[in-house]
Amino acid sequence: MKLGELATQIGARVLTPPRRRAGVEVTRVYAGDIISDLLREASETTLLVTHLASPQLLRVAELMDLAGICFVQGREPTPEIVAAAAERGIVLMVSPLDLFETCGALHACTHPAGPAEP
């Protein structure tokens, strides 16, 4: 599913224009708050879901060419972080839901048929 569609489906507010990332197909969602884990797990089709709203996270997003970052529980990054992300073409969004609920909503969007049979 495309990044903009995911934001709409989960009720997230997009803080930066998707420009070059609008058409990116998100194939993976990774939730976490430890930067070293994010570096290991991130890719260009990964949407990162996190509580972190730090400038270091933008650097990770830039290095790994992440599809975007979704902050949870209505956590707002500073205006400086939003401006830096917009300048770099990094999509930022804010979900009103907590981490667990956001991931559940994203899973429901990306796997509408439910879990696969074993």
C-alpha positions as CSV (number, residue, x, y, z in Angstrom):
1,M,0.0,0.0,0.0
2,K,1.2,3.5,-0.7
3,L,2.4,5.8,2.1
4,G,-0.3,8.4,1.7
5,E,-3.0,5.7,1.6
6,L,-1.7,4.2,4.8
7,A,-1.8,7.5,6.6
8,T,-5.4,8.0,5.5
9,Q,-6.4,4.5,6.5
10,I,-5.0,4.8,10.1
11,G,-6.1,8.4,10.6
12,A,-2.6,9.8,10.8
13,R,-1.9,13.4,10.1
14,V,0.8,13.9,7.5
15,L,3.3,16.7,8.6
16,T,5.5,16.8,5.5
17,P,4.4,16.6,1.9
18,P,5.1,13.2,0.4
19,R,6.5,14.7,-2.8
20,R,9.1,12.1,-4.0
21,R,7.8,9.5,-1.6
22,A,4.1,9.7,-2.4
23,G,4.2,6.6,-4.7
24,V,6.4,4.5,-2.5
25,E,4.9,1.1,-1.8
26,V,5.3,0.2,1.9
27,T,6.0,-3.4,2.2
28,R,7.2,-3.5,5.8
29,V,6.4,-1.7,9.1
30,Y,9.0,-1.7,11.9
31,A,8.1,-0.4,15.3
32,G,10.8,0.5,17.8
33,D,12.6,3.1,19.8
34,I,16.3,1.9,19.7
35,I,18.3,3.5,17.0
36,S,20.7,0.6,16.5
37,D,17.7,-1.8,15.9
38,L,16.2,0.7,13.4
39,L,19.5,0.8,11.4
40,R,19.5,-3.0,11.1
41,E,15.8,-3.3,10.2
42,A,15.2,-0.3,7.9
43,S,14.9,-0.2,4.1
44,E,13.5,2.0,1.4
45,T,10.1,0.4,1.7
46,T,9.9,0.4,5.5
47,L,7.6,2.7,7.5
48,L,9.1,3.3,10.9
49,V,6.6,3.6,13.8
50,T,8.1,5.1,16.9
51,H,7.8,7.3,20.0
52,L,11.2,8.9,19.2
53,A,11.1,12.4,17.8
54,S,14.7,13.3,17.6
55,P,17.0,14.8,15.0
56,Q,19.0,11.5,15.1
57,L,16.0,9.7,13.8
58,L,16.0,11.9,10.7
59,R,19.5,11.0,10.1
60,V,18.6,7.3,10.2
61,A,15.7,7.9,7.8
62,E,18.0,9.7,5.5
63,L,20.8,7.1,5.6
64,M,18.4,4.2,5.1
65,D,16.2,6.0,2.7
66,L,13.1,5.0,4.7
67,A,9.7,5.3,3.2
68,G,8.6,7.4,6.2
69,I,8.2,7.8,9.9
70,C,5.0,7.6,11.9
71,F,5.1,9.0,15.4
72,V,2.5,7.5,17.8
73,Q,0.3,8.8,20.6
74,G,0.0,12.2,19.0
75,R,3.6,12.9,19.7
76,E,4.6,16.0,17.8
77,P,8.2,16.5,16.6
78,T,9.6,20.0,16.9
79,P,9.1,22.5,14.1
80,E,12.8,22.2,13.4
81,I,12.5,18.5,12.8
82,V,9.5,18.9,10.6
83,A,11.3,21.5,8.5
84,A,14.4,19.4,8.2
85,A,12.3,16.4,7.2
86,A,10.5,18.4,4.6
87,E,13.8,19.7,3.2
88,R,15.1,16.2,2.9
89,G,11.9,14.7,1.5
90,I,11.2,12.5,4.5
91,V,7.5,11.8,5.1
92,L,6.5,12.4,8.7
93,M,3.1,11.5,10.1
94,V,1.5,11.4,13.5
95,S,-0.9,8.7,14.6
96,P,-3.3,9.5,17.5
97,L,-3.2,5.8,18.5
98,D,-0.6,4.2,20.8
99,L,2.2,2.0,19.3
100,F,0.3,-1.2,19.6
101,E,-2.9,0.2,18.1
102,T,-1.0,1.9,15.3
103,C,0.8,-1.3,14.4
104,G,-2.5,-3.2,14.5
105,A,-4.2,-0.7,12.2
106,L,-1.2,-0.8,9.8
107,H,-1.3,-4.6,9.8
108,A,-5.0,-4.6,9.0
109,C,-4.3,-2.2,6.0
110,T,-1.4,-4.2,4.6
111,H,-2.9,-7.7,5.3
112,P,-6.6,-7.3,4.7
113,A,-7.2,-11.0,4.4
114,G,-5.9,-11.7,7.9
115,P,-3.1,-13.9,8.9
116,A,-1.9,-16.6,6.6
117,E,-2.8,-20.2,7.4
118,P,0.0,-22.3,8.8
